[in-house]
Amino acid sequence: MRSRLILTLALAVVLLPTACRTTVRPAPPEPVAPLQYGPARELALIADPRIDESSGLAASIRYRDAFWTHNDSGDSARIFLIDQGGRTRGVVHLEGVAALDWEDIASYRSGGEGWILVADVGDNSRRRETSILYLLREPEIPVPGKGEEAPILEVEPDFEIRFRYEDGPRDCEAVAVDATESAIYLLSKELVTCRMYSLPIPAAGSAGPHVARFVAEVRLPFPTAMDISPDGRRAVVLTYGDAYLFSRAEGEPWARAFSRAPRAVKAPARPQGEAICYGPDGWTLYLTSENAHQPLWEIPVVK
C-alpha cells in the first residue's frame, strides 16, 4: 500500500543485506545448476488508464503472449488481460465478488484447463478472521471488431476458498499455485522473518473455512508477489527491490528449498513493484508496477 511505501523501502534497503547474510541455515546445496538472468528490458507501456495499481501478474494459459493483472484495493472486482504490446485485450468482472484487498493473482493448469486464482488476502492491520481466494476457469475472450474496444465480460467464479492461518491473521501480498501439488502457497509480509503457508486446493463446494498451515520461514523483507513455475521446480519472490529465486529437486519439499539462501535477480527500478510471474516457458520473468502507464518488463534467462 502507498501509505507504507516510504517506510518499507527505507527498511528494506537497510535490512536486506543483513537478512540475507544472517539467515543462511544449514541445508544441502542447490539441487540444480544456478540460472543466469540477463538485464530487464521494457516490452511496452501499459496503455489502459484503468490499470493504475497493478498489484498482481499471471501468464495466461489460453493466450500465450498475454497476462492477467488486477489493481490493488479500491478498484472493482475485475481483472485485465493485457498483451506484450501493453494493450488490453479484455476485462473480466467477477460476479458477486467484493474486492476488499486484492494482492496477487496466479494461473495454473488443472484437468487440462487453465485456471485463475485471485487472492483477496491483504490485511495491513492483521484483523481479518478469514481471507478469500477466488478460482475460475480462464474465460475465452472474444476478438473485438475493427475499431471496437476490448470486450468486457461478467464471469462468476467457479468457487471460492475462505481460509484462516493456523497461527492467527497475517498480512499477505505474495501468493502462488504449485500445480504439481495442487497446492496454494502464501507468504506473509513481514519486516524480516516472513512465514510461508500452504493450503491444498479443495474440491469445489468443500465446506470452509480452510486452514493454511505453516511451511517454513523465509527471511526476505516485505515480499510483494510470488510465482511458482509450471513444473513446480522454481519459485520467485519479489520485493520492493529485487527478485529472489528458490529451486528444488524433484520430490524435494518446499520447506527444505526455502531453507536455502535465495539467489537475487536484479529487477528494474519501479515506482512500487508488486507483481511478478513466470512466462509460459517457465523461466522468463515478467514484472509490472503500480501507477498508470507503467512498463511491462521482461527478464530473460541467459542461455
N, C-alpha and C positions, 0 to 999 in steps of 0.2 A: 504494500500500500504506500502511496506517496507520502503520507504523514510520517512514516518511519524511515524514508529512504536515506535522508542525510545521516541520521544516527547509525543506521545499519551499514551504510557504505564506509563510514569512518571506522566503525568497529571491525568490519571485515578486513580492511586494509591493515589494521594493527594486529589482528588475531590470526589471519590465515596462515602466514608463515610459521607462527608459533604452533598453531594447531596441527599443521602438517608434520612438524618436527617432533612434537611431543606425544603423538598418539599412535605411532607405529608399534603395534603389538606383535609378538612373535607369531609368525604364520608362514606357511610354505611360500616359496616364490611364485610369481605369476605362472599359471599353467599354460599360457600361450605366448607366442612372441609378441613383444610390445608393438602397438600400432604407431605409425608416424603420420601426423596430420600436417597438412600444409597451411598456409595463411588463409584466413577467411576472405571470401570475395562476395561482393554485393551483387545479387542477381537482379533485383528490381526494387523500386519503392512500392509499398502497398498503397494502391490508388484510392481505395474506398475510405472516405472520411468517417464512415460509421465504425471502422476498426481503429479506435483511438487508444485502446489499452490492451493490446494483445497480450494475454496472460497464459496462453497455452497453445501448443502446436502439435499436430499429429499428421503423419503422412497418410494420405488417402489410400485405402486398399483398392477401391474401384477405379480410381483415376490416377495413373502412375505419376504424373508430374504435377500433382495438386496436393494441397494441405488444408486441414481443418484448423480453424482458430476461433477464439472467443475473446470477449472483453472481460475485464475484471469486474468487481462488484459495481452495481449502479446501472448496468445495462439490462435489457430484457433477456429472456431465456432463448437465446439464438446463437447459432454457430455459423461461421462463414467458410465457404470453400473458395480458396484462392489458388491461382496457378503460379508457376515460376516467373511469370511476367508481372506479377503483382496485381493481376486483375481478379475481381470477384466473379466466380462462376456460378454461385448460388448461395442462398441464405436459407437456413432451416430453423424455424421456430419450434421449440419443444412444447407441445400442447400440455396444458395442465401442470406446468412446472414454474416455480418461482425461483429466480436466480438470486440466492442470498449472497453468496460469496464464492463464485466460481474461480478456481485457481489453476486447474490443469485439465488437459484432455489427452486421451490415449486412443490409439487404434490398434486392432489386432484381428487375427483371422481365427474363426472357430466354426467347425462344422461346414467348411467350405464357403463361408460367408465372411464379409468384412463387418466388423463391429466398431462402434464408437462408444467410449466411456467419457462422460463429463463429470468432473469432480467438484461438487459443492462442499468444500472442506475447509475453507478459510475460517479462522477463529482467533482473531487477534487477542481478544480478551480471555480466551480459553474458558468459555462458559457453555458451549454447545453440548448438550447431553448426547445428541446424535448428529452425525453428518450424513450426507446423502450422495450416492453415486448413481447417475442415470446411464442406462445402457440401451442402445438402439442399433438395429441393423443399419449399415450405411445406406442411405437412400440414393436412388438414381436421380440425377439432376438433369432435367430437360435442357436441351440445347436451345438457347434463345434464337429467335429470328434476327435477320439483319437489322441493326439499329435498336433492337429491344434490350432492355436492361436484364441483368441476371435474375433468374426466376426466384421467387420466394415460396417456400413450401411450409406447410404445417404438418409436423410429424409427432405422433405420440410415442414416447419411449417404450420399448418392449417391456422393460421392468426397471425398478429402482432397488437399490440396496441401502437400507438405513442401518447404520452401524455405529458402534462406540469403540473407543480404545480401552483395552483391558486395564490400563492404569490411569484413567481419567482423561479429560478433554485435552486436546492438542491442537495447536495451530499447524496447518499443513498447506504447502503450495506445490509439493512435488509428488506426483502420482504416476505409476506406470503399471502396465499389464505384462506379465510373463505368460505368453500364450502356450508355451510348452508345459507349464504347470497349471494352467487355468487359475492363476492367482493374481491378485492385485497387491501392489507394494506401495506403501505410503511412508514418506519421510517427513518427520516433524521439522518445523522451522525453529531452530534454537541458535543461541549465541555461539556455542562451540560444540557441545555434545548433542547431536541430533539422534533421534530414535527411529529405526526402521521397523515397520509393522507389515504384516501380511494378512490377507483376507481371501479365502477361496471364493471364486465366482460361484455363487449358489445357483440352483435351478430357478428359473423364472417362477415367481409366486411363492418362493420359500418365505416362511414367516421370519420376521426380524423383531428387534434389531439384532444384527450380527455383531460379532466381536473381532476387532483387529488385534492380532497377537504380536507381541514384541519379538523381533528377529535379531537385531544387532544394533550396536552403537556405531554411528558414522560421524566422524569428527571433522566436519566442514561447516563453516559459519554461514548461516542464512541460505539454505538451499531454496531455490525458487522454481525449479522444474526438474523433471526426470523422465527418462525413457529407457526401455529395455529392448534390445534388438530382437527381431522376429525369431531368431534361433535360440534365444534365451541364454546367450553366452556373454553378452556385454551389457553393462548399464552405464548411462551417462547422467551425471548430476550437474545441474547448472547453479552457479551462484551469481551474485551481482557483479563479480569479476569474471573469472574463467570457468571452464567446464572441467569436470573430473571423471575419469574413466575407471571402471571396475570390470574385471573379466574373471571368468571361472571356467574350470574344466568341465567336461561332460559329466553329469551326475553329481557335481560338487554343489553343496547348498550355498545359497546366497549369504547366509550368516558367516560362512568361512571366507567367501570372496570379499565381503565388506570389512573383514578384519585386516586386510592388507591396505597399505597406504595407496591411495589412488595416484594415477598419472594425470598431470594437468594438460589441458588443451587450451591454447591461447584463444580467447574469444575476442571479437571486435568490441570496440568501445560502443556502448549503447546508453541511452538515457536511463532506462530501467529494464534490464533483461530478465524476463520471467517466462521464457518459452524456448524449448529446445526439443528436437526429435531426431531420430534416425530416419534416413530416407528409405525408399523401397529396397535398396541394395543391402540394408542392414549395417552399413559402415559410415556413409557420408552423413554429416551432421548439418542440421538446419536450425536457424535461430531467427527470432523477431524481437521486438522491443515494444514497450508501452509508448504512448504518444502517437499522434496521427502521422500518416505518410512516412513511416519508418521503413528501413530496408528489410528485405528478406535476404538473410545471409546463408552462405554455404561454406562449410569447412570440409574440404576433400581429404581423403586418405592419400598419402604419398606412396605410390607404388614402388 
